[in-house]
Amino acid sequence: MKRLARLVADARVNRLRVELAASNDRARALESRLAQLQAANEAADRDLVRLTGGARFDSKQPFGSQPGEK
């Protein structure tokens, strides 16, 4: 009986190890994708700043008002 319990426990541990390895692989893939997207976002932001001169205050659109609001 102890041997059967040990086999069941070992099988469960092995199954959990496989799940953990798969989860780690997914996490690595997601981290890599996130890094790619972050780099693309930062490059696009740099391009916009270069083209438009970056963010600046619009004196005709004061803070707290909506566009078109009088």
Stockholm file with secondary structure:
# STOCKHOLM 1.0

chainA/1-70         MKRLARLVADARVNRLRVELAASNDRARALESRLAQLQAANEAADRDLVRLTGGARFDSKQPFGSQPGEK
#=GR chainA/1-70 SS CHHHHHHHHHHHHHHHHHHHHHHHHHHHHHHHHHHHHHHHHHHHHHHHHHHHCCCCCCTTSCTTCCTTCC
#=GC SS_cons        CHHHHHHHHHHHHHHHHHHHHHHHHHHHHHHHHHHHHHHHHHHHHHHHHHHHCCCCCCTTSCTTCCTTCC
//
